[in-house]
Amino acid sequence: GTRVLRGVRAKKVDESFLNTFSTPKLPPLADFSDGVELFDHRLVRRKRTLSCKPTFDPEVILLTLNPGLPQRYFDAILDAQPHGIVLRSYGTGMVSDDIIPWLQKVAMKDIPVVFTSQLVRGKVDLHKYRKQLALEQMGVISGKDMSFECALVKFMWALTQTKSLRRLRDVMEKNLTGELSE
């Protein structure tokens, strides 16, 4: 196509040749339709050097919530003993009340959970409602406005960088390469 997109925000949205990918939560970095147009938000300036340690933990499960998901599916996830769970929640990080006991079991097993939103342009805000605040106190990590694809890969990477749940939260909720809005 004629646009340059931030890779950590890109999603496959179509099967067309020119417009296969888009970044629904971020405008393009540049557009070459009529000449060259570079946009100011394209630069991510850092006062540090990024040390690349390309190791990934494949023992992460991606779960998309849908109404009426049977409890036995949740139990099967715990039986698989994942090292982490990315949960695609409703709206700003909402889950139904019947999932809370399962999340408590997950927390008791020290399995970190990252919430992302199923909204194309939405973000998780664990401070919006009282129930969400309880989730954060349980240890749920906010994926904020990261796409679930990016959250999954970043989580798989972050799990190999630290064993501390506090440090893991810090890494996941910090913008490293433009994957999160600041």
KOLFITOR-478302 format. One line per field, with one value per atom (N, C-alpha, C): residue number from 1; x, y, z; residue in three letters. Coordinates in nm, 4 decimals. Last residue first. Layout:
nr: (NUM; ...)
east: (X; ...)
north: (Y; ...)
up: (Z; ...)
rest: (Ala; ...)
//
This chain:
nr: (182; 182; 182; 181; 181; 181; 180; 180; 180; 179; 179; 179; 178; 178; 178; 177; 177; 177; 176; 176; 176; 175; 175; 175; 174; 174; 174; 173; 173; 173; 172; 172; 172; 171; 171; 171; 170; 170; 170; 169; 169; 169; 168; 168; 168; 167; 167; 167; 166; 166; 166; 165; 165; 165; 164; 164; 164; 163; 163; 163; 162; 162; 162; 161; 161; 161; 160; 160; 160; 159; 159; 159; 158; 158; 158; 157; 157; 157; 156; 156; 156; 155; 155; 155; 154; 154; 154; 153; 153; 153; 152; 152; 152; 151; 151; 151; 150; 150; 150; 149; 149; 149; 148; 148; 148; 147; 147; 147; 146; 146; 146; 145; 145; 145; 144; 144; 144; 143; 143; 143; 142; 142; 142; 141; 141; 141; 140; 140; 140; 139; 139; 139; 138; 138; 138; 137; 137; 137; 136; 136; 136; 135; 135; 135; 134; 134; 134; 133; 133; 133; 132; 132; 132; 131; 131; 131; 130; 130; 130; 129; 129; 129; 128; 128; 128; 127; 127; 127; 126; 126; 126; 125; 125; 125; 124; 124; 124; 123; 123; 123; 122; 122; 122; 121; 121; 121; 120; 120; 120; 119; 119; 119; 118; 118; 118; 117; 117; 117; 116; 116; 116; 115; 115; 115; 114; 114; 114; 113; 113; 113; 112; 112; 112; 111; 111; 111; 110; 110; 110; 109; 109; 109; 108; 108; 108; 107; 107; 107; 106; 106; 106; 105; 105; 105; 104; 104; 104; 103; 103; 103; 102; 102; 102; 101; 101; 101; 100; 100; 100; 99; 99; 99; 98; 98; 98; 97; 97; 97; 96; 96; 96; 95; 95; 95; 94; 94; 94; 93; 93; 93; 92; 92; 92; 91; 91; 91; 90; 90; 90; 89; 89; 89; 88; 88; 88; 87; 87; 87; 86; 86; 86; 85; 85; 85; 84; 84; 84; 83; 83; 83; 82; 82; 82; 81; 81; 81; 80; 80; 80; 79; 79; 79; 78; 78; 78; 77; 77; 77; 76; 76; 76; 75; 75; 75; 74; 74; 74; 73; 73; 73; 72; 72; 72; 71; 71; 71; 70; 70; 70; 69; 69; 69; 68; 68; 68; 67; 67; 67; 66; 66; 66; 65; 65; 65; 64; 64; 64; 63; 63; 63; 62; 62; 62; 61; 61; 61; 60; 60; 60; 59; 59; 59; 58; 58; 58; 57; 57; 57; 56; 56; 56; 55; 55; 55; 54; 54; 54; 53; 53; 53; 52; 52; 52; 51; 51; 51; 50; 50; 50; 49; 49; 49; 48; 48; 48; 47; 47; 47; 46; 46; 46; 45; 45; 45; 44; 44; 44; 43; 43; 43; 42; 42; 42; 41; 41; 41; 40; 40; 40; 39; 39; 39; 38; 38; 38; 37; 37; 37; 36; 36; 36; 35; 35; 35; 34; 34; 34; 33; 33; 33; 32; 32; 32; 31; 31; 31; 30; 30; 30; 29; 29; 29; 28; 28; 28; 27; 27; 27; 26; 26; 26; 25; 25; 25; 24; 24; 24; 23; 23; 23; 22; 22; 22; 21; 21; 21; 20; 20; 20; 19; 19; 19; 18; 18; 18; 17; 17; 17; 16; 16; 16; 15; 15; 15; 14; 14; 14; 13; 13; 13; 12; 12; 12; 11; 11; 11; 10; 10; 10; 9; 9; 9; 8; 8; 8; 7; 7; 7; 6; 6; 6; 5; 5; 5; 4; 4; 4; 3; 3; 3; 2; 2; 2; 1; 1; 1)
east: (0.0849; 0.1401; 0.0552; -0.0241; -0.0347; 0.0185; 0.1977; 0.0989; 0.0930; 0.3952; 0.2788; 0.1674; 0.6317; 0.5170; 0.3926; 0.8048; 0.8322; 0.7159; 0.7282; 0.8666; 0.8987; 0.5330; 0.5485; 0.6951; 0.4351; 0.5247; 0.5350; 0.3000; 0.2253; 0.3113; 0.4911; 0.3726; 0.2983; 0.6779; 0.7184; 0.5966; 0.5195; 0.5878; 0.6236; 0.4447; 0.3421; 0.4055; 0.7009; 0.6254; 0.5168; 0.7570; 0.8382; 0.7680; 0.5637; 0.5633; 0.6402; 0.6397; 0.5100; 0.5020; 0.9558; 0.8829; 0.7518; 1.0985; 1.0109; 0.9264; 1.1770; 1.1660; 1.0744; 1.1972; 1.2841; 1.2844; 1.0065; 1.1447; 1.2433; 0.7773; 0.7881; 0.9292; 0.8132; 0.8312; 0.8468; 0.7433; 0.8798; 0.9052; 0.4745; 0.5612; 0.7085; 0.3951; 0.3824; 0.4730; 0.4341; 0.5079; 0.5077; 0.2503; 0.3933; 0.4761; 0.0055; 0.0450; 0.1964; -0.0009; 0.0028; 0.0500; -0.0250; 0.0960; 0.1095; -0.2810; -0.1673; -0.0354; -0.4457; -0.4238; -0.3049; -0.3008; -0.3785; -0.3514; -0.3128; -0.2367; -0.3325; -0.4193; -0.4717; -0.3889; -0.3940; -0.4284; -0.4821; -0.3598; -0.2963; -0.3214; -0.3112; -0.3826; -0.2990; -0.3149; -0.2331; -0.3125; -0.4389; -0.4605; -0.3806; -0.4228; -0.3000; -0.3162; -0.6249; -0.6030; -0.4761; -0.6329; -0.5823; -0.5552; -0.7558; -0.6174; -0.5552; -1.0092; -0.9300; -0.7827; -1.0914; -1.0724; -0.9892; -1.1217; -1.0190; -0.9881; -1.3428; -1.2143; -1.0982; -1.5398; -1.5085; -1.3722; -1.5477; -1.5038; -1.4634; -1.4180; -1.5265; -1.4693; -1.1674; -1.2933; -1.4088; -0.9235; -0.9600; -1.0971; -0.8495; -0.8843; -0.9178; -0.9180; -0.8976; -0.9437; -0.8248; -0.8572; -0.8234; -0.9719; -0.8575; -0.9074; -1.0774; -1.0917; -0.9645; -1.1023; -1.0390; -1.0460; -1.2082; -1.1047; -1.0298; -1.2579; -1.2913; -1.1768; -1.1680; -1.2156; -1.2547; -0.8708; -1.0098; -1.0446; -0.6793; -0.6893; -0.8373; -0.5139; -0.6426; -0.6209; -0.3040; -0.3085; -0.4439; -0.2061; -0.3110; -0.3034; 0.0183; -0.0160; -0.1181; -0.0346; -0.0324; -0.0722; -0.0423; 0.0607; 0.0773; -0.2568; -0.1531; -0.0389; -0.4174; -0.3608; -0.2513; -0.4981; -0.4100; -0.3437; -0.6682; -0.5508; -0.4499; -0.8652; -0.7871; -0.6576; -0.9623; -0.9021; -0.8171; -1.0694; -0.9551; -0.8856; -1.2826; -1.1766; -1.0514; -1.4403; -1.3801; -1.2674; -1.5023; -1.4197; -1.3618; -1.6870; -1.5467; -1.4537; -1.9366; -1.9069; -1.7622; -1.9516; -1.9248; -1.8865; -1.7769; -1.8980; -1.8588; -1.5581; -1.5838; -1.7104; -1.4065; -1.5155; -1.5195; -1.2406; -1.1817; -1.2857; -1.3934; -1.2760; -1.2093; -1.5263; -1.5133; -1.3827; -1.4320; -1.5327; -1.4972; -1.1033; -1.2219; -1.3195; -0.8966; -0.9637; -1.0985; -0.6225; -0.7673; -0.8277; -0.3476; -0.3952; -0.5450; -0.1680; -0.2943; -0.3194; 0.1180; 0.0495; -0.0750; 0.1968; 0.2819; 0.2197; -0.0602; 0.0096; 0.0982; -0.1750; -0.0676; 0.0107; -0.3954; -0.2823; -0.1595; -0.5810; -0.5196; -0.3975; -0.6646; -0.5857; -0.5136; -0.8055; -0.6929; -0.6041; -1.0053; -0.9066; -0.7835; -1.1560; -1.0857; -0.9767; -1.2620; -1.1737; -1.0903; -1.4186; -1.3126; -1.2109; -1.6037; -1.5047; -1.3915; -1.7763; -1.6760; -1.5681; -1.8489; -1.8634; -1.7457; -1.9563; -1.8413; -1.8449; -2.1590; -2.1946; -2.0809; -2.0139; -2.1205; -2.1475; -1.6565; -1.7849; -1.8933; -1.3158; -1.4412; -1.5596; -1.0407; -1.1391; -1.2692; -0.7212; -0.8618; -0.9502; -0.4142; -0.4972; -0.6423; -0.1523; -0.2817; -0.3529; 0.1851; 0.0872; -0.0390; 0.4374; 0.3335; 0.2343; 0.6511; 0.5332; 0.4160; 0.8433; 0.7823; 0.6546; 1.1328; 0.9882; 0.9409; 1.3994; 1.3543; 1.2059; 1.5925; 1.4796; 1.4468; 1.6800; 1.6942; 1.5772; 1.8285; 1.7421; 1.7770; 1.8109; 1.8898; 1.7969; 1.7926; 1.7133; 1.8040; 1.9107; 1.9290; 1.8507; 1.7416; 1.8058; 1.8268; 1.5692; 1.6982; 1.7714; 1.3763; 1.4138; 1.5509; 1.1050; 1.2391; 1.2620; 0.9469; 0.9453; 1.0868; 0.7779; 0.9018; 0.8758; 0.5266; 0.6023; 0.7263; 0.3813; 0.3739; 0.4577; 0.4094; 0.4910; 0.4914; 0.4295; 0.3509; 0.4352; 0.5143; 0.5569; 0.4823; 0.4411; 0.3889; 0.4259; 0.5347; 0.5758; 0.5226; 0.2910; 0.4202; 0.4541; 0.0199; 0.0501; 0.1812; 0.0720; -0.0303; -0.0001; 0.2326; 0.2988; 0.1995; 0.2510; 0.1626; 0.2319; 0.3393; 0.3678; 0.2700; 0.2162; 0.3358; 0.3712; -0.1463; -0.0215; 0.0952; -0.2966; -0.2873; -0.1553; -0.4179; -0.3107; -0.3085; -0.5959; -0.5810; -0.4755; -0.5850; -0.7098; -0.6961; -0.3828; -0.3593; -0.4797; -0.3871; -0.4266; -0.3837; -0.3293; -0.3062; -0.3517; -0.4133; -0.4280; -0.4192; -0.4376; -0.4800; -0.5034; -0.3471; -0.2904; -0.3236; -0.4811; -0.3381; -0.2774; -0.7212; -0.6816; -0.5298; -0.8233; -0.7449; -0.6967; -0.7941; -0.8556; -0.7677; -0.6566; -0.7976; -0.8694; -0.4140; -0.4606; -0.6109; -0.2744; -0.3652; -0.4016; -0.0101; -0.0759; -0.1617; 0.1429; 0.0020; -0.0771; 0.4005; 0.3438; 0.1971; 0.4504; 0.4347; 0.3693; 0.2971; 0.3782; 0.3487; 0.3010; 0.2311; 0.3294; 0.2807; 0.3756; 0.3069; 0.0885; 0.1050; 0.2142; 0.0222; 0.0908; 0.1178; 0.0813; 0.0000; 0.0858)
north: (0.6709; 0.7242; 0.8356; 0.3623; 0.5083; 0.5588; 0.0931; 0.1538; 0.3048; 0.0360; -0.0546; -0.0038; 0.1677; 0.2313; 0.1452; 0.0064; 0.0288; 0.0943; 0.0230; -0.0047; 0.0335; 0.1366; 0.1475; 0.1310; -0.0809; 0.0253; 0.0199; -0.2972; -0.1714; -0.0527; -0.5003; -0.5097; -0.3769; -0.4136; -0.4320; -0.4298; -0.4125; -0.2912; -0.3006; -0.6830; -0.5790; -0.4512; -0.7892; -0.8297; -0.7269; -0.6849; -0.6409; -0.6744; -0.8293; -0.6818; -0.6276; -1.0924; -1.0473; -0.8947; -1.1955; -1.1142; -1.0657; -1.3017; -1.3956; -1.3217; -1.1762; -1.1605; -1.2681; -1.2522; -1.1446; -1.1316; -1.4275; -1.4770; -1.3732; -1.2752; -1.3879; -1.4465; -1.1054; -1.0532; -1.1652; -1.2724; -1.2212; -1.1813; -1.3135; -1.4301; -1.3901; -1.0439; -1.1235; -1.2464; -0.9769; -0.9032; -0.9817; -1.1546; -1.1682; -1.0962; -1.0588; -1.1991; -1.2144; -0.7896; -0.8261; -0.9701; -0.8123; -0.7546; -0.7938; -0.9270; -0.9918; -0.9429; -0.7461; -0.8745; -0.9478; -0.4176; -0.5200; -0.6531; -0.1986; -0.2908; -0.3848; -0.0211; -0.0187; -0.1038; -0.2249; -0.0899; -0.0925; -0.4554; -0.4459; -0.3101; -0.4795; -0.4102; -0.4093; -0.7754; -0.6719; -0.6100; -0.8884; -0.8748; -0.7556; -0.9042; -0.9235; -0.9135; -0.8309; -0.9751; -1.0057; -0.5640; -0.6057; -0.7563; -0.5772; -0.5316; -0.5730; -0.6601; -0.7452; -0.7072; -0.4399; -0.5672; -0.6632; -0.2653; -0.2366; -0.3628; -0.3766; -0.3806; -0.3517; -0.3182; -0.4578; -0.4693; -0.0345; -0.1024; -0.2476; 0.1040; 0.0546; -0.0229; 0.2081; 0.2705; 0.2311; 0.0981; 0.1932; 0.2554; -0.0513; -0.1239; -0.0321; -0.0279; 0.0678; 0.0011; -0.1124; -0.1631; -0.0557; 0.0439; 0.0120; -0.0351; 0.0316; 0.0518; 0.0229; -0.0218; 0.1047; 0.1317; -0.2797; -0.2477; -0.1211; -0.4592; -0.3425; -0.3122; -0.6478; -0.6967; -0.5813; -0.5655; -0.5393; -0.6011; -0.7668; -0.6782; -0.6619; -0.8494; -0.8200; -0.7302; -1.1044; -0.9726; -0.9579; -1.2796; -1.2604; -1.1175; -1.5232; -1.3852; -1.3801; -1.7473; -1.7405; -1.5979; -1.8238; -1.7302; -1.7329; -1.9566; -2.0402; -1.9549; -1.7488; -1.8331; -1.9248; -1.6580; -1.5743; -1.6572; -1.8678; -1.8376; -1.7577; -1.8350; -1.9595; -1.9378; -1.5860; -1.5989; -1.7256; -1.6530; -1.5619; -1.5657; -1.8087; -1.8717; -1.7841; -1.6108; -1.7205; -1.7922; -1.4444; -1.3952; -1.5098; -1.5423; -1.5671; -1.5273; -1.4590; -1.6016; -1.6363; -1.1872; -1.2253; -1.3724; -1.1142; -1.1476; -1.1994; -0.8333; -0.9771; -1.0036; -0.5521; -0.6115; -0.7639; -0.3799; -0.4788; -0.5449; -0.2155; -0.1571; -0.2516; -0.4733; -0.3284; -0.2836; -0.7919; -0.7053; -0.5590; -0.9367; -0.9046; -0.8173; -1.1736; -1.0676; -1.0413; -1.2519; -1.2643; -1.1455; -1.4436; -1.3175; -1.3345; -1.6009; -1.5991; -1.4572; -1.8120; -1.6841; -1.6951; -2.0657; -1.9716; -1.8327; -2.3177; -2.2176; -2.1292; -2.5818; -2.5156; -2.4147; -2.7180; -2.7116; -2.6455; -2.6680; -2.8019; -2.8037; -2.4124; -2.4285; -2.5630; -2.4893; -2.3956; -2.4078; -2.6455; -2.7079; -2.6190; -2.4534; -2.5558; -2.6226; -2.3203; -2.2475; -2.3462; -2.5263; -2.4702; -2.3957; -2.5679; -2.6740; -2.6248; -2.3504; -2.3520; -2.4564; -2.2301; -2.3292; -2.3278; -1.9119; -2.0011; -2.0996; -1.7209; -1.8611; -1.9593; -1.4829; -1.5170; -1.6672; -1.5049; -1.4918; -1.5369; -1.4074; -1.4318; -1.4200; -1.5660; -1.4629; -1.4978; -1.6305; -1.6663; -1.5471; -1.7696; -1.6564; -1.7008; -1.8800; -1.9082; -1.7777; -1.9697; -1.8638; -1.8946; -2.1014; -2.1540; -2.0464; -2.0026; -2.0424; -2.0906; -1.7351; -1.8468; -1.8859; -1.6290; -1.6257; -1.7510; -1.4040; -1.5340; -1.5219; -1.1874; -1.2487; -1.3918; -0.9227; -1.0603; -1.1385; -0.6175; -0.7187; -0.8581; -0.3258; -0.4480; -0.5594; -0.0023; -0.1229; -0.2430; 0.2764; 0.1806; 0.0553; 0.5845; 0.4616; 0.3736; 0.7798; 0.8205; 0.6991; 0.7789; 0.7151; 0.7674; 0.8696; 0.9038; 0.8385; 0.7848; 0.7442; 0.7652; 0.9399; 0.9261; 0.8838; 0.9808; 0.8634; 0.8382; 1.2064; 1.1026; 0.9791; 1.3629; 1.3916; 1.2788; 1.1963; 1.2491; 1.2593; 1.2728; 1.2102; 1.2765; 1.2246; 1.2954; 1.2157; 1.2589; 1.1995; 1.2843; 1.2219; 1.2683; 1.1949; 1.0937; 1.2132; 1.2728; 0.8515; 0.8626; 0.9762; 0.7874; 0.8149; 0.8264; 0.8630; 0.8329; 0.8772; 0.7416; 0.8177; 0.7750; 0.6219; 0.7003; 0.7894; 0.6282; 0.5854; 0.6756; 0.6446; 0.6817; 0.6323; 0.3838; 0.4798; 0.5158; 0.1813; 0.2686; 0.3773; 0.0373; 0.1027; 0.2003; 0.0101; 0.0322; 0.1086; -0.2511; -0.1202; -0.1102; -0.4441; -0.4119; -0.2704; -0.4496; -0.5687; -0.5359; -0.2824; -0.2380; -0.3549; -0.4079; -0.2801; -0.2402; -0.6573; -0.6486; -0.5214; -0.7684; -0.6935; -0.6837; -0.8804; -0.9690; -0.8987; -0.7037; -0.7283; -0.8243; -0.6680; -0.6298; -0.6663; -0.7356; -0.7741; -0.7522; -0.4627; -0.5775; -0.6088; -0.2922; -0.3351; -0.4595; -0.2125; -0.1736; -0.2273; -0.2786; -0.3326; -0.2953; -0.1296; -0.2747; -0.3325; 0.1498; 0.1015; -0.0477; 0.1848; 0.1602; 0.1172; 0.3794; 0.3141; 0.3049; 0.3409; 0.3897; 0.3115; 0.2359; 0.3647; 0.4193; -0.1186; 0.0000; 0.1251)
up: (2.5129; 2.6388; 2.6910; 2.3846; 2.3820; 2.5162; 2.2997; 2.3900; 2.3675; 2.1218; 2.1265; 2.2156; 2.1093; 2.0452; 2.0465; 2.2523; 2.1087; 2.0360; 2.5241; 2.4872; 2.3433; 2.7717; 2.6273; 2.5919; 3.0316; 2.9847; 2.8327; 3.1188; 3.1169; 3.0731; 3.1113; 3.0257; 3.0138; 3.3045; 3.1647; 3.0731; 3.5395; 3.4940; 3.3460; 3.5545; 3.5367; 3.4819; 3.6009; 3.4821; 3.4512; 3.8498; 3.7344; 3.6038; 3.9954; 3.9966; 3.8760; 3.9550; 3.9042; 3.8996; 3.8515; 3.9486; 3.8870; 3.6551; 3.7266; 3.8309; 3.3275; 3.4725; 3.5308; 3.0637; 3.1100; 3.2617; 2.9852; 2.9853; 3.0385; 2.9942; 3.0873; 3.0914; 2.7763; 2.9124; 3.0147; 2.5559; 2.5716; 2.7172; 2.6038; 2.5853; 2.6039; 2.6036; 2.7256; 2.7187; 2.3355; 2.4385; 2.5696; 2.2160; 2.1882; 2.2948; 2.3306; 2.3394; 2.3211; 2.2568; 2.3989; 2.4170; 1.9791; 2.0356; 2.1832; 1.9668; 1.9012; 1.9621; 2.0921; 2.1576; 2.0966; 2.1043; 2.0349; 2.1034; 2.3848; 2.2993; 2.2273; 2.5638; 2.4263; 2.3302; 2.8461; 2.8002; 2.6573; 2.9687; 2.8373; 2.7742; 3.3116; 3.2044; 3.0773; 3.4984; 3.4347; 3.3203; 3.8079; 3.6635; 3.6113; 4.0818; 4.0058; 3.8549; 4.2400; 4.2273; 4.1478; 4.1909; 4.3219; 4.3253; 3.9415; 3.9498; 4.0832; 4.0232; 3.9339; 3.9410; 4.1681; 4.2388; 4.1542; 3.9581; 4.0579; 4.1385; 3.8359; 3.7665; 3.8621; 4.0216; 3.9912; 3.9238; 4.0112; 4.1331; 4.1053; 3.7027; 3.7870; 3.9046; 3.6127; 3.5746; 3.6676; 3.6325; 3.7376; 3.7129; 3.4189; 3.5413; 3.6578; 3.1053; 3.2133; 3.3423; 2.7829; 2.9154; 3.0173; 2.4971; 2.5820; 2.7177; 2.1449; 2.2886; 2.3646; 1.8801; 1.9177; 2.0675; 1.8869; 1.7891; 1.8285; 2.1865; 2.1050; 2.0094; 2.3543; 2.2253; 2.1332; 2.5362; 2.5018; 2.3672; 2.7628; 2.6478; 2.6177; 3.0603; 2.9969; 2.8758; 3.1598; 3.0955; 3.0290; 3.4442; 3.3448; 3.2929; 3.5858; 3.5500; 3.4366; 3.8311; 3.6846; 3.6467; 4.1015; 4.0533; 3.9015; 4.1944; 4.1316; 4.0755; 4.2695; 4.3759; 4.3222; 4.0177; 4.1004; 4.2099; 3.9455; 3.8631; 3.9449; 4.1380; 4.1343; 4.0566; 4.0573; 4.1902; 4.1988; 3.8104; 3.8139; 3.9503; 3.9040; 3.8253; 3.8247; 4.0318; 4.1104; 4.0352; 3.7960; 3.9075; 3.9918; 3.6238; 3.5892; 3.7045; 3.7023; 3.7177; 3.6808; 3.6363; 3.7754; 3.7905; 3.3282; 3.4037; 3.5418; 3.2855; 3.2792; 3.3589; 3.1227; 3.2000; 3.1797; 2.9950; 3.0859; 3.1733; 2.8392; 2.9049; 3.0043; 2.6451; 2.6635; 2.7254; 2.7740; 2.7134; 2.7396; 2.7114; 2.7903; 2.7122; 2.6420; 2.5649; 2.6306; 2.8269; 2.8245; 2.7510; 2.8328; 2.7772; 2.7589; 3.0865; 3.0119; 2.9623; 3.1587; 3.1521; 3.0664; 3.1694; 3.2417; 3.2423; 3.2256; 3.1441; 3.2316; 3.2944; 3.3680; 3.2822; 3.2099; 3.1162; 3.1791; 3.4080; 3.4030; 3.3109; 3.3310; 3.4530; 3.4557; 3.0985; 3.0887; 3.2119; 3.2051; 3.1159; 3.1001; 3.3387; 3.4160; 3.3321; 3.1179; 3.2100; 3.2922; 3.0189; 2.9354; 3.0218; 3.2201; 3.1958; 3.1043; 3.2028; 3.3096; 3.2830; 2.8706; 2.9791; 3.0776; 2.7927; 2.7805; 2.8981; 2.7912; 2.8074; 2.7921; 2.5737; 2.6680; 2.6707; 2.5573; 2.4901; 2.5872; 2.5600; 2.6316; 2.5371; 2.4368; 2.4038; 2.4746; 2.5434; 2.5645; 2.5312; 2.4928; 2.4535; 2.4632; 2.7018; 2.6396; 2.6098; 2.6879; 2.7144; 2.6361; 2.6511; 2.7394; 2.7838; 2.5118; 2.4344; 2.5202; 2.5778; 2.6494; 2.5755; 2.4006; 2.4180; 2.4907; 2.3413; 2.3905; 2.4234; 2.2442; 2.1729; 2.2176; 2.3781; 2.4252; 2.3662; 2.3241; 2.2637; 2.3157; 2.4922; 2.4828; 2.4355; 2.3937; 2.4123; 2.3913; 2.5667; 2.4586; 2.4919; 2.6296; 2.6731; 2.5512; 2.5758; 2.6289; 2.6845; 2.2780; 2.4033; 2.4455; 2.0777; 2.1264; 2.2624; 1.8106; 1.9509; 2.0016; 1.5482; 1.6221; 1.7657; 1.4422; 1.3981; 1.4824; 1.4885; 1.5915; 1.5573; 1.2526; 1.3715; 1.4737; 0.9347; 1.0453; 1.1718; 0.6043; 0.7286; 0.8432; 0.2816; 0.3980; 0.5221; -0.0456; 0.0814; 0.1954; -0.3070; -0.2569; -0.1282; -0.2324; -0.3122; -0.2622; -0.0863; -0.1905; -0.2869; 0.1256; -0.0007; -0.1163; 0.4641; 0.3516; 0.2233; 0.7917; 0.6694; 0.5615; 1.0003; 1.0292; 0.9113; 1.0372; 0.9724; 1.0120; 1.3713; 1.2294; 1.1690; 1.5758; 1.5513; 1.4038; 1.5996; 1.7156; 1.6968; 1.3567; 1.3976; 1.5135; 1.1193; 1.2617; 1.3156; 0.8717; 0.9216; 1.0674; 0.5707; 0.7105; 0.7442; 0.3027; 0.3859; 0.5343; 0.0765; 0.2093; 0.3038; -0.1592; -0.1175; 0.0253; -0.1836; -0.2063; -0.1471; 0.0621; -0.0567; -0.0664; 0.2823; 0.1972; 0.0704; 0.5951; 0.4657; 0.3867; 0.8292; 0.8280; 0.6980; 1.0556; 0.9234; 0.9207; 1.2289; 1.2293; 1.0848; 1.4017; 1.2783; 1.2996; 1.6102; 1.6155; 1.4964; 1.5579; 1.6816; 1.6996; 1.3159; 1.3152; 1.4395; 1.2042; 1.3161; 1.3324; 0.8446; 0.9704; 1.0787; 0.5648; 0.6552; 0.7904; 0.2621; 0.3995; 0.4723; 0.0231; 0.0196; 0.1592; 0.0000; 0.0000; 0.0000)
rest: (Glu; Glu; Glu; Ser; Ser; Ser; Leu; Leu; Leu; Glu; Glu; Glu; Gly; Gly; Gly; Thr; Thr; Thr; Leu; Leu; Leu; Asn; Asn; Asn; Lys; Lys; Lys; Glu; Glu; Glu; Met; Met; Met; Val; Val; Val; Asp; Asp; Asp; Arg; Arg; Arg; Leu; Leu; Leu; Arg; Arg; Arg; Arg; Arg; Arg; Leu; Leu; Leu; Ser; Ser; Ser; Lys; Lys; Lys; Thr; Thr; Thr; Gln; Gln; Gln; Thr; Thr; Thr; Leu; Leu; Leu; Ala; Ala; Ala; Trp; Trp; Trp; Met; Met; Met; Phe; Phe; Phe; Lys; Lys; Lys; Val; Val; Val; Leu; Leu; Leu; Ala; Ala; Ala; Cys; Cys; Cys; Glu; Glu; Glu; Phe; Phe; Phe; Ser; Ser; Ser; Met; Met; Met; Asp; Asp; Asp; Lys; Lys; Lys; Gly; Gly; Gly; Ser; Ser; Ser; Ile; Ile; Ile; Val; Val; Val; Gly; Gly; Gly; Met; Met; Met; Gln; Gln; Gln; Glu; Glu; Glu; Leu; Leu; Leu; Ala; Ala; Ala; Leu; Leu; Leu; Gln; Gln; Gln; Lys; Lys; Lys; Arg; Arg; Arg; Tyr; Tyr; Tyr; Lys; Lys; Lys; His; His; His; Leu; Leu; Leu; Asp; Asp; Asp; Val; Val; Val; Lys; Lys; Lys; Gly; Gly; Gly; Arg; Arg; Arg; Val; Val; Val; Leu; Leu; Leu; Gln; Gln; Gln; Ser; Ser; Ser; Thr; Thr; Thr; Phe; Phe; Phe; Val; Val; Val; Val; Val; Val; Pro; Pro; Pro; Ile; Ile; Ile; Asp; Asp; Asp; Lys; Lys; Lys; Met; Met; Met; Ala; Ala; Ala; Val; Val; Val; Lys; Lys; Lys; Gln; Gln; Gln; Leu; Leu; Leu; Trp; Trp; Trp; Pro; Pro; Pro; Ile; Ile; Ile; Ile; Ile; Ile; Asp; Asp; Asp; Asp; Asp; Asp; Ser; Ser; Ser; Val; Val; Val; Met; Met; Met; Gly; Gly; Gly; Thr; Thr; Thr; Gly; Gly; Gly; Tyr; Tyr; Tyr; Ser; Ser; Ser; Arg; Arg; Arg; Leu; Leu; Leu; Val; Val; Val; Ile; Ile; Ile; Gly; Gly; Gly; His; His; His; Pro; Pro; Pro; Gln; Gln; Gln; Ala; Ala; Ala; Asp; Asp; Asp; Leu; Leu; Leu; Ile; Ile; Ile; Ala; Ala; Ala; Asp; Asp; Asp; Phe; Phe; Phe; Tyr; Tyr; Tyr; Arg; Arg; Arg; Gln; Gln; Gln; Pro; Pro; Pro; Leu; Leu; Leu; Gly; Gly; Gly; Pro; Pro; Pro; Asn; Asn; Asn; Leu; Leu; Leu; Thr; Thr; Thr; Leu; Leu; Leu; Leu; Leu; Leu; Ile; Ile; Ile; Val; Val; Val; Glu; Glu; Glu; Pro; Pro; Pro; Asp; Asp; Asp; Phe; Phe; Phe; Thr; Thr; Thr; Pro; Pro; Pro; Lys; Lys; Lys; Cys; Cys; Cys; Ser; Ser; Ser; Leu; Leu; Leu; Thr; Thr; Thr; Arg; Arg; Arg; Lys; Lys; Lys; Arg; Arg; Arg; Arg; Arg; Arg; Val; Val; Val; Leu; Leu; Leu; Arg; Arg; Arg; His; His; His; Asp; Asp; Asp; Phe; Phe; Phe; Leu; Leu; Leu; Glu; Glu; Glu; Val; Val; Val; Gly; Gly; Gly; Asp; Asp; Asp; Ser; Ser; Ser; Phe; Phe; Phe; Asp; Asp; Asp; Ala; Ala; Ala; Leu; Leu; Leu; Pro; Pro; Pro; Pro; Pro; Pro; Leu; Leu; Leu; Lys; Lys; Lys; Pro; Pro; Pro; Thr; Thr; Thr; Ser; Ser; Ser; Phe; Phe; Phe; Thr; Thr; Thr; Asn; Asn; Asn; Leu; Leu; Leu; Phe; Phe; Phe; Ser; Ser; Ser; Glu; Glu; Glu; Asp; Asp; Asp; Val; Val; Val; Lys; Lys; Lys; Lys; Lys; Lys; Ala; Ala; Ala; Arg; Arg; Arg; Val; Val; Val; Gly; Gly; Gly; Arg; Arg; Arg; Leu; Leu; Leu; Val; Val; Val; Arg; Arg; Arg; Thr; Thr; Thr; Gly; Gly; Gly)
//
